[in-house]
Amino acid sequence: MTDLFKGKTWWIIGASEGLGRALARALDARGARLILSARGANRLQDLATTLTDARAVPFDVTDAEACGAATEAAGEVDGMIYCVGQYDPMRAQDWTAEQVTRMVRANFTGALDVLAHALPPMLQQNRGHIVLIGSLAGYTGLPGAIGYGASKAALMHLAENLQADLRGTGLVVKQINPGFIRTRLTAKNQFEMPFILSPEEAARRTLCAIESRRFATAFPTVFSWLFRLGRFLPRGLFLRLFPAR
């Protein structure tokens, strides 16, 4: 099987923290050349100096013009991983428009703006991987997930649209939906998080998913069954499994 990572250029958007940072280290260990993007230039540069072949291209995904400039600065890539995660736990009763809008712009709209610039050259070269990191929270509506759940669901749907259109081309689309990962974002939660993974373990599973033949991968596997099958349960029955937050 062709090595998807060794000697190839991968662009990680959302590389400064959590899963994105762990993916950068894991890809570096596999021999990839890396382009690292996020808002925090200092964090990116600090990470880049610890890797074999990496450069930082900082930008804010909520700025459409910056998305275009960053894509140009990144240049030709073999793979792109959109790993941005903005999260604030929020119930409908506590709706804060600014926070909800920020989550949607970072988690979903930013991907649209990046792809508007990154997809045409990938189509022209007729090769490459597009990896969108969704969430188990995107499978169905959950308590306390206003903004986050909807934005991840939209990103997951976008991956399905891309897969449907890009069949038969040299481009490969992957939808990867993790459960809880131990990061500064999940540290905001005040409830028990079953099957929580370290960023390093989540990164290992993500790379396995990219190498697999599957379009969509959800993990941890057993925990993901609850969300995937839950879409087919009566709504009232499903919600009994989740206490109100």
N, C-alpha and C positions, 0 to 999 in steps of 0.2 A: 504494500500500500504506500502511496506517495506520502512523504512526511509533510504535513500541512504547516509546520512551524519552523523547522530548522532552516535558517537562511532566508526565511520569508519575512516580509514587513507587515506587522500588525499594528493597527491604530486602536488604542484603548481610550474611549471617551468616558471619563469618570474614574481616572486612574489614581487619584490622590489618596483615597481612603478605602477601607473595607475590602469588598470583593475585587474591585478594580485594581487596587494596589497589590493584592495577593495574586491576581492574574498576571500582572506585570512581572512579578518574581517567578511565577511558574513558567511563563512563556520565555523569560530570559534563560531559565534552566534548560529549556528545550531548544535553545539556540536561535530564537527569533530576534530580528531587529525590531525595535519598538519605537512607536511614537506615542507619547503620553500626554493626555489632555484632561483638563479640569479647570476650575477657576483659580485655584491656589497655585500661583507660579512657584513660590518658594518650596512648597511641599513636593511639587512635581520635580523641580530641579534637584532637590535632596534625594529623591528616589532615583532619578536618572543617573546620578553619580555613583550609585551602588550597583548599577546594572552594566552588562557587557557592552551593549550597543543600543543606546536609547537616547532620545532627545525629547525635550519638553516643548509642547505647543499649547500654551495656556489660552483658554477662552471661556466665555460664558455662553452656554447653550441656549439661554433665554434671549440672546441678542442675535437676531437673524443675520445681520451683516457680519458679525463676528464668526458665525458658522461658515459663511462663504470664504472668509479670509483664512480661517483655520484649515479648511479643506484644501485650499490652494497651498498653504504652507506645509501640510502633511505630504502632498504629492501622491505619487502612485503607490497604492497599498495592495497587499494580497488579502488582507482581511481587516474588517472593522468590527469592533465590539462596542455597542452602545450600552454602557453599564452605569448610567446616571441614576441616582436614587435620592430624591427629595422626599422626606417623610415627616409628618407631624400627626400623631394620633389625634383624631377629631371625630366627635359625634355630630349628627345633624343639629342637635340642640345647641352646640357650641360653634356653629359655622362661622368661620372667619374668612371673608372673601379673599383677602390678600394672601393668606397661607394656602388656600385651595388653588388659587391661580398660579402661585409659585410652583406648587407640586405639578400641576398639569403642564405648565410651560417647560419645566425641567425634564419630567419623566416621559412626556409624549411629544409636545410641540417641538421641542429641541431636536428630537430624532427626525421629524419631518424636515426641519430646516437644514440639518446636516445632510440628509439623504438627497435633498433637492440639488445639492452641489456634488456629493460624492458618487451618486448612482450613475449619472451620465458617463463619466470616464471609465467606470467599472464595466458598463455596458459596451463601451467602445473597445475595451481590451478583451471583453467577453470572458472574464474570469474573476474569481474572488469570492470571499465569504462575507456575508452580512449577518452578524449575530446580535440579536436584540434580547436583552435580559429583562424578562417580565417578572412575575411573582405568583406564588400560589394565591395571593390575595386578589389576583386578576381574574380568577375563574368564576367567582360569584360574589355578590355583595355581602360584606361582613360588618358587624358592629364596630364603630369607632374608626372606620377607614375612609371617611369622606375625603375625596380628593386623591388620595393615594391609590385606593383600589380601582377607581374609575380610570385614572391615568395609566396604570399598568395594564388594565384590560384593553384599553385603546392601543397600547403599544403591542400587545400580543395579537390583536386583530390586524394591526398593520403588518406584522410578520406573516400572517396568513395571506393577506392581500399580495405581498411581495412574492411569496412562494407560488401562488396561483399564476401570477403574471410571468415569472421568470423561469418557469418550467421549460426545459428544452434549450436553455442558454447555458453558458459556462459559469453562471453565478449560482452560488449555494446560499440558501437562507436558513438560519437556525433560530428557533424560538426556545429559550431556556428559562425555566420558571422555578427559582429556588424558594424554599421555605425560609424559616428564620435563620439569619446569620448574625453572629455575635459582632456587632459594630456599634459605633456611636449613635446610629439611628435606632436600632432595637433597644439600646439602653434607655430610650424614652418610654418604653412600654412598662406598664405597671401590672402586668398579668403574666402568668406562666407561659413560657414559649416552648412547646414540646419539640423534641428532636432538633434543638438549635445546633447549628454547625459553626465551626471556626471558619474564618475567611479562607484559610489555606485548604481545608477540606472542600469547601464550596468551589474554590478555584480548580482543584483536582477534578471534581465531578464535571465542572463546566468544560474543561479541556477534553475530557472523555466524551462528552455530549457533542462537541464540535467534530471530533474524529469519527463519531458514529454515523450510521446511515439514516438515523431518525431526523425528521424535521423538528419535532417538539420533544423536549425532555423536561420532566418535572422531578424535583427531589427535595427532601428525602422521599424515596419511593412509597413506602407504606403511608407516610403522612399525606403525601399528595393524593392518594386514593380518596381521602375524605373530601377533598375539594373538587376533584374531577368527577367523582360519582355523585357528589352532593348536588350538582346541577340537575340531576334527574330525579331527586327526591322531592316530595311535596315540600314547598317552601317553609311552612310552619314546622314540619318535622325537622328539617335541616337546622333551622335557627335555634331549636331547643338544645342543640349541641354546643352553642356558644352563648355564654352568659352576657347580658347587656353590659357595656363598658361605660 
